[in-house]
Amino acid sequence: MIIKYKALGPVETNCYVIKNPENNDALIIDPSANAESIIQLVDELDAKPVAVLLTHAHFDHIAALEDIMKHYQIEVYSHPIEHSWLKDSSKNGSNKYISFGLPEISFQSVNPIQLTEGTHNIKGFNIDVRHTPGHSPGSLTFVFEKFAVVGDTLFKEGIGRTDLYQGEENTLIKSIHEQLLTLDEEMIIYPGHGAKTTIGQELDTNPFLSGY
């Protein structure tokens, strides 16, 4: 698999495109903002998007969702706990930033496909989907053969915030310990913000994971 990303939007949220080089099919994970930039990234990869996956439904991970779905005529997959968040700006958090000039996000016509934990084949992509609540209740991690896309659950030398709607710190730490730190230490981790890392590196250097 080929993975590329762009940091987009006001808080530089990573949008990922994962391409199968055998047929050029691709997944778009977290269309964070600026649909034109995402389309440009897809074009640079000579890829053909077949689905959108959401690690979670905070506004900075979904701002370009509707535009991307319409452009490629593809569907979106997310955890059912957060389906309503796409329609509710108080849950996805966009209502807090209207006074700063950011748009309110409410996708009334978007109806996601339910995606829960387990091994799934999504449009030809084999994915180990892990439920990693804490940053948000429906946060998902997508584990591929050599890398995982973890959303805002784990960062390089950091962890996700838990002061947003239905966030919970103890749940987050439990998710990281049980669902991420059990991965191979060589597993590459691609977070929702910032640079990639590995499980081993975080075990060695992440101050929030001391004791694990």
N, C-alpha and C positions, 0 to 999 in steps of 0.2 A: 504494500500500500504506500501511496505517496500522500504526505500530509503537508499542507501549507496554510498559513494564516495571515490575517491582517488585524492590527489593533485599530478599532474604529470607535467613533462616538466620543462624547464628552469625557468619559472615564477610561478611554482606550481599552475597550472590551474586545477580547480576541474572538474573531470569527474564523472557523476552521473549514477547509475544504479537503476531504479525503477522497482520493481517486484510486480506483482499481485500474492499474496500467494494462490489464489484459483486455478490457473492453471500454475504457475511458468513463465508465459510470462513476458518479461521485455523490457523496453525502455532504450537505452543508450543515455544520453544527453551530448553533447560536448566531443567527444573522443579526448582528448587534446594532448596526447602523449603516447608512450610506449604501443603499442597494447597488448603486453604480460601481462602487469600489469592489463589492463582492462579485458582481458580474465580470468585472475586469480580471479579478483573480481567477475565476472559473475559466475565462477565455485564455489566460496565460497558461493554464494547465491543459488546455484543449480537452476539457472535461464536459461530461453530460450529467448534470444533477438529476437524481432520481428521488430524493427525499430530503426533508429538513428534520434534524433532531435537535431537541432543546435539552440542555443540561438542567435548566430551570427557567422560570418565567418572569424574572425581574426585568424591568423596562430596558436596561442597558444590554440585555441579551436578545431582545426580540424586536427592536425598533424597526428593522427592515423586513420583518417576517412576511407581512402581507404582500409587499412589493415583490419579494423573492418568490413566494408561492405563485403569484399571478404570472410573473415573467416566465417561469419554467413549467408552470402547470403541474406542480408537484404538491404532495401532502406533507403535513407536519406531524411528528410523533413526540409525545411528551407524557409525563406521569399524570395520571388522572386527577390526583390531588390538586394540581395547578391548572387544570383546563380552564376554570373560571377566571383565573388571573389574567388571561389574555383579553378578557372583556372588562375587567375591573381595574381601573387605574389606582384605586386605593390599595389593592393587593399587590400589583406589580410595581408600585412605588412611583410611577410617573407623575401622579398628582402632586407630589411634594415639590416638584421642580418647574412647574408651570410659570411661576413668578420669575424664574431665571431664564425664561425664553425657550425652554425645552417643550416639546409637544406632549400632550396627554395621549397615552396609548390605550386604545380600546378597540380591539378587533372583533366586532360583533358577528362578522360572517365567517370567522375562522373556527373550524371544528376539528380539533386534533384527533389523531388516532391514539388510543390508549397504549402506553408502553410501560410495562412493569419489569421488575427484576427477573433475571433468567437469561438463558442463551436464546438469542433470536437471529433469524436470517431476515434482514431487511433489504429487500431489493437486491439480493445477491451478496450482501455484506454480512459476515458472521460476527456477531457482537455479543460479548458477555456484558449484559446490562446490570449494573449494581445500584441499588437504592441507597443513597448516601445523604439522608436528611440531616438537618442541623442549621446550615446556612438558610435553607428554606425546606419546607416539609416534603416537597416532591423532587428534590435534587437527585439527579442521576449521574452516574459515571459510566462512560462507554469504554470498555476494555477490548482492544484489538490484539493482534498477536504480539506486537513489539512495543505498543504504546497505549496509553489511556488518556482520554479527554475527561477531565474531572470537574469542570465548571469552577465554582467559587468555593469548593470544599477544601482544597489544599493548594497552597502556593509555594513558590521557592522561598524557604525560610519564613513561612507564614501560614495562617489558616484563614478560613472565611469569617466574615463578621457575623454576629448573631443578634444584632440590635434592630433588624428589620422585621417586617410582619411575619409572625410565627417562627422566627429564628430561635434556636435553643442551643446553648454552648455544650452542655453535657451530651446532648444527642449528636452534635457535630463531632466531638472527640471520639465518641463511640463508633460513629461511621468511619472515621479515619482509621481507627485502630482495627476494626473488624473487616472493613471492606477494601481499604487501600494498603495498609501496611502488611497485609497478607499476600500482596502481589510480590513477584520476584523483585529483588533489589535492583536489578538491571532495567526494570520496566521504566520507560520514559513517560513522564507525566507532563501533559499539556494543560495548563490552568486557564481559567477565564480571564486572567489579567497577568501580565508580566511574562517572564522567560520560562522556558521549559526546565525541568529538573528530572531527577530520578528518585525512586523510592529509597534507595540506599543513601543518596545524598541527603535526603530529608531526615532519615533516621540518624545521620551523623551530625547534622548542622541545624535542624529546625528547633528553635528554642521552645516551641509550643508542644513538642513531642518528647521532651526529656522524660526518661523513665520507661520508654518503649524500646 
